[in-house]
Amino acid sequence: MRAIQCQAWGEIDNLALIDIAPPDAPGRGEVLIDVAAAGVNFADLLMTAGKYQERPMPPFTPGFEVAGTVRAVGASVTRVRPGERVLAVLDRGGFAELAIAREADTFSLPATMDFATAAGFAIAYGTSHGALTWRAALRANELLLVLGAAGGVGLTAVEIGKALGARVIACAGGEEKLAIAKAHGADHVIDYRVENLRGRLREIADGGGVDVVYDPVGGDSFDAALRSTNWNGRLIVIGFAGGKVQQIPANILLVKNLSVHGFYWGSYRRQQPELLPPAFAQMFAWWESGKLKPWISGRYDLAEAKTALRLVGERKATGKIVLTTGG
């Protein structure tokens, strides 16, 4: 089968499209999937660079999420069956024509959800749903600030925030990205490149602040958001796509009774897997009702994985980018 292989930690150029042996038959509790599409994530870049939380030794195949058709199931698998259309979350291995997933990480698709949409759904929407419900406890009518609001996870946070009844402020760089955030439900938009973030937030909040900050970017934008948060506000650290890990002054947390939560959605697959099925049931219901409108800004063949990853790494992508296998 065709697969993308990381041959050494470091630059994207260390990736190569090669022919490798397909996976063995699925083991107990496992599912073998004919991959039709795979989602591309910033975390794929981190893993191939050797900078992710988990550091598999090269050679390995990256790719955390796939969608396709179940080819075979292992012993004790009961929720999915051969021939079923599914999405799945993996530790790695998604950038290939076949992938093995745990049954616990595999979810049946709504009948009308296509594979490209499904491939980019799990991690982005799962992250935003978990961050805003499990950690931030976002309530209706609260003011939510989303940084990096046109990116892969940021845009889903705009939609999830609206589905939960919040008022959403989307912050991104450039008119094109802000227009996309607005089209996906943002009530207010801020261009951090040309506008003063703290000043605009004060204006939008009528002199007050925001209740929840969702931040996949880090750096200076987080610092401005921290100082623009209401008493008893919550800040959710999703990642550091901006390249700078912020340092959080504890005195501001103390004075304003703020809570800062780190959020790594993937860890819930192991630590609290029982939370995932009801979360996906709710998100699929929102999708079927039109509240969630996944934005796939680019579809590339598996052979073009390096191009797709560069777009994500350079923050030129909006919404999600997916790789397709032709399956």
Helices and strands as residue ranges (DSSP letters): E 2-6, G 12-14, E 15-19, E 30-40, H 42-49, E 65-73, E 85-89, E 98-102, G 103-105, E 106-108, H 115-119, H 122-130, I 131-135, E 143-147, H 154-163, E 167-172, H 175-183, E 188-191, H 197-204, E 210-215, H 220-226, E 229-237, H 250-256, E 259-262, G 265-267, H 268-271, G 273-275, H 276-289, E 296-301, G 302-304, H 305-313, E 320-324
